[in-house]
Amino acid sequence: MPQLNPAPWLAILFFSWFIFLTIIPPKIMAHTFPNESALKDSKKPKTEPWNWPWH
């Protein structure tokens, strides 16, 4: 039964994972997005206590 011979399929599996783990991630991470997020102010907003009308 030829489908039980792991020799060609095991090599294809290892080669494909080698490509997925070494070649493709740098290509994906090299993309830059046109809308860079602006830095927010480091100042904390002034909070005031809430006056409960029924208390």
NUNU-638733 format. One record per residue: residue number from 1; residue in three letters; chain; z, x, y of N, C-alpha, C, O in turn. Coordinates in nm, 3 decimals, m for minus. Atoms other than C-alpha are relative to their C-alpha. Layout:
BEGIN
<NUM; "ALA"; "A"; <Z; X; Y>; <Z; X; Y>; <Z; X; Y>; <Z; X; Y>>
...
***
This chain:
BEGIN
<1; "MET"; "A"; <0.000; 0.085; m0.119>; <0.000; 0.000; 0.000>; <0.000; 0.089; 0.125>; <0.100; 0.156; 0.151>>
<2; "PRO"; "A"; <0.010; m0.094; m0.112>; <m0.115; 0.185; 0.312>; <0.092; m0.034; 0.116>; <0.127; 0.056; 0.193>>
<3; "GLN"; "A"; <m0.085; 0.034; m0.113>; <0.104; m0.010; 0.559>; <0.142; 0.056; m0.014>; <0.218; 0.057; 0.083>>
<4; "LEU"; "A"; <m0.134; m0.055; 0.019>; <0.416; 0.147; 0.406>; <0.004; 0.150; 0.025>; <0.111; 0.210; 0.019>>
<5; "ASN"; "A"; <0.004; m0.143; m0.028>; <0.304; 0.502; 0.487>; <0.043; 0.021; 0.146>; <m0.031; m0.018; 0.236>>
<6; "PRO"; "A"; <m0.049; m0.012; m0.137>; <0.512; 0.596; 0.795>; <m0.060; 0.117; 0.078>; <m0.031; 0.131; 0.197>>
<7; "ALA"; "A"; <0.047; m0.122; m0.066>; <0.324; 0.916; 0.877>; <m0.076; m0.027; 0.129>; <m0.037; 0.029; 0.232>>
<8; "PRO"; "A"; <0.069; 0.015; m0.129>; <0.073; 0.792; 1.140>; <0.079; m0.085; 0.099>; <0.074; m0.060; 0.219>>
<9; "TRP"; "A"; <m0.069; 0.091; m0.091>; <0.294; 0.516; 1.281>; <0.123; 0.065; 0.063>; <0.158; 0.036; 0.177>>
<10; "LEU"; "A"; <m0.116; m0.069; m0.056>; <0.597; 0.736; 1.325>; <m0.043; 0.096; 0.111>; <0.026; 0.107; 0.212>>
<11; "ALA"; "A"; <0.051; m0.090; m0.104>; <0.392; 0.989; 1.522>; <m0.043; m0.081; 0.124>; <m0.018; m0.038; 0.237>>
<12; "ILE"; "A"; <0.039; 0.085; m0.114>; <0.247; 0.708; 1.738>; <0.123; m0.050; 0.073>; <0.124; m0.054; 0.196>>
<13; "LEU"; "A"; <m0.125; 0.047; m0.062>; <0.598; 0.571; 1.799>; <0.062; 0.110; 0.086>; <0.098; 0.085; 0.201>>
<14; "PHE"; "A"; <m0.060; m0.109; m0.077>; <0.734; 0.910; 1.908>; <m0.085; 0.039; 0.121>; <m0.031; 0.066; 0.229>>
<15; "PHE"; "A"; <0.087; m0.038; m0.110>; <0.432; 0.989; 2.124>; <0.005; m0.106; 0.111>; <0.007; m0.072; 0.229>>
<16; "SER"; "A"; <m0.005; 0.105; m0.102>; <0.443; 0.651; 2.298>; <0.133; 0.003; 0.075>; <0.135; m0.015; 0.197>>
<17; "TRP"; "A"; <m0.129; m0.008; m0.069>; <0.817; 0.685; 2.372>; <0.008; 0.125; 0.088>; <0.071; 0.123; 0.193>>
<18; "PHE"; "A"; <0.006; m0.120; m0.083>; <0.755; 1.037; 2.499>; <m0.070; m0.030; 0.132>; <m0.026; 0.014; 0.238>>
<19; "ILE"; "A"; <0.073; 0.038; m0.122>; <0.503; 0.895; 2.746>; <0.086; m0.093; 0.086>; <0.095; m0.074; 0.207>>
<20; "PHE"; "A"; <m0.081; 0.096; m0.076>; <0.732; 0.606; 2.845>; <0.119; 0.066; 0.070>; <0.157; 0.025; 0.179>>
<21; "LEU"; "A"; <m0.121; m0.059; m0.056>; <1.030; 0.833; 2.909>; <m0.025; 0.121; 0.090>; <0.065; 0.159; 0.165>>
<22; "THR"; "A"; <0.022; m0.120; m0.080>; <0.865; 1.135; 3.074>; <m0.107; m0.015; 0.107>; <m0.092; 0.039; 0.217>>
<23; "ILE"; "A"; <0.112; 0.005; m0.094>; <0.540; 1.043; 3.246>; <0.007; m0.122; 0.091>; <m0.019; m0.111; 0.211>>
<24; "ILE"; "A"; <0.006; 0.124; m0.078>; <0.574; 0.683; 3.361>; <0.113; m0.013; 0.103>; <0.084; m0.056; 0.215>>
<25; "PRO"; "A"; <m0.105; 0.019; m0.103>; <0.920; 0.684; 3.538>; <m0.023; 0.073; 0.132>; <0.000; 0.013; 0.237>>
<26; "PRO"; "A"; <0.027; m0.062; m0.131>; <0.825; 0.945; 3.804>; <m0.111; m0.070; 0.077>; <m0.106; m0.076; 0.200>>
<27; "LYS"; "A"; <0.108; 0.071; m0.069>; <0.507; 0.752; 3.880>; <0.052; m0.129; 0.063>; <0.012; m0.165; 0.173>>
<28; "ILE"; "A"; <m0.056; 0.124; m0.054>; <0.704; 0.430; 3.928>; <0.096; 0.030; 0.115>; <0.095; m0.040; 0.216>>
<29; "MET"; "A"; <m0.098; m0.031; m0.104>; <0.980; 0.595; 4.133>; <m0.066; 0.061; 0.124>; <m0.001; 0.069; 0.229>>
<30; "ALA"; "A"; <0.068; m0.058; m0.115>; <0.722; 0.756; 4.365>; <m0.046; m0.105; 0.100>; <m0.080; m0.072; 0.213>>
<31; "HIS"; "A"; <0.043; 0.106; m0.092>; <0.632; 0.419; 4.517>; <0.104; m0.020; 0.110>; <0.225; m0.018; 0.084>>
<32; "THR"; "A"; <m0.089; 0.030; m0.111>; <0.778; 0.351; 4.859>; <m0.030; m0.140; 0.050>; <m0.144; m0.187; 0.041>>
<33; "PHE"; "A"; <0.015; 0.136; m0.050>; <0.833; 0.012; 5.010>; <m0.022; 0.004; 0.150>; <0.041; 0.084; 0.219>>
<34; "PRO"; "A"; <0.030; m0.006; m0.143>; <0.692; m0.062; 5.357>; <0.114; m0.048; 0.089>; <0.123; m0.007; 0.205>>
<35; "ASN"; "A"; <m0.108; 0.056; m0.082>; <1.000; m0.251; 5.477>; <0.130; 0.072; m0.034>; <0.204; 0.029; m0.123>>
<36; "GLU"; "A"; <m0.125; m0.071; 0.021>; <1.282; m0.001; 5.493>; <0.113; m0.079; 0.067>; <0.096; m0.132; 0.176>>
<37; "SER"; "A"; <m0.111; 0.076; m0.055>; <1.618; m0.162; 5.550>; <0.065; 0.077; 0.114>; <0.081; 0.199; 0.107>>
<38; "ALA"; "A"; <m0.065; m0.062; m0.115>; <1.785; m0.096; 5.882>; <0.149; 0.017; m0.029>; <0.209; m0.063; m0.100>>
<39; "LEU"; "A"; <m0.142; m0.023; 0.018>; <2.133; 0.048; 5.889>; <0.080; m0.101; 0.082>; <0.047; m0.128; 0.197>>
<40; "LYS"; "A"; <m0.083; 0.096; m0.071>; <2.400; m0.202; 5.981>; <0.103; 0.076; 0.084>; <0.133; 0.193; 0.059>>
<41; "ASP"; "A"; <m0.103; m0.061; m0.083>; <2.659; m0.135; 6.247>; <0.125; 0.024; m0.084>; <0.160; m0.057; m0.171>>
<42; "SER"; "A"; <m0.122; m0.031; 0.074>; <2.972; 0.030; 6.116>; <0.122; m0.068; 0.062>; <0.232; m0.060; 0.006>>
<43; "LYS"; "A"; <m0.113; 0.068; m0.062>; <3.188; m0.173; 6.355>; <0.030; m0.129; m0.076>; <m0.060; m0.201; m0.119>>
<44; "LYS"; "A"; <m0.040; 0.123; 0.066>; <3.388; m0.451; 6.198>; <m0.007; m0.114; 0.101>; <0.029; m0.095; 0.217>>
<45; "PRO"; "A"; <0.000; 0.111; m0.094>; <3.337; m0.794; 6.352>; <0.142; m0.044; 0.031>; <0.231; m0.039; m0.054>>
<46; "LYS"; "A"; <m0.133; 0.043; m0.042>; <3.631; m0.925; 6.549>; <0.029; m0.138; m0.060>; <m0.044; m0.234; m0.037>>
<47; "THR"; "A"; <m0.039; 0.127; 0.061>; <3.805; m1.196; 6.352>; <0.119; m0.057; 0.073>; <0.211; 0.015; 0.113>>
<48; "GLU"; "A"; <m0.112; 0.068; m0.066>; <4.034; m1.450; 6.508>; <0.061; m0.098; m0.099>; <m0.009; m0.152; m0.184>>
<49; "PRO"; "A"; <m0.061; 0.094; 0.093>; <4.287; m1.665; 6.327>; <m0.051; m0.142; 0.025>; <m0.085; m0.180; 0.138>>
<50; "TRP"; "A"; <0.050; 0.136; m0.008>; <4.180; m2.018; 6.255>; <0.118; m0.093; 0.031>; <0.215; m0.099; m0.044>>
<51; "ASN"; "A"; <m0.105; 0.095; m0.037>; <4.391; m2.277; 6.431>; <m0.023; m0.132; m0.074>; <m0.117; m0.205; m0.045>>
<52; "TRP"; "A"; <0.014; 0.122; 0.079>; <4.441; m2.558; 6.184>; <0.050; m0.117; 0.084>; <0.165; m0.115; 0.128>>
<53; "PRO"; "A"; <m0.042; 0.109; m0.088>; <4.452; m2.886; 6.379>; <0.109; m0.089; m0.061>; <0.179; m0.157; 0.014>>
<54; "TRP"; "A"; <m0.098; 0.090; 0.060>; <4.675; m3.068; 6.128>; <0.130; 0.069; m0.039>; <0.218; 0.007; m0.097>>
<55; "HIS"; "A"; <m0.120; m0.072; 0.043>; <4.936; m2.801; 6.077>; <0.097; 0.022; 0.111>; <0.202; 0.082; 0.089>>
***
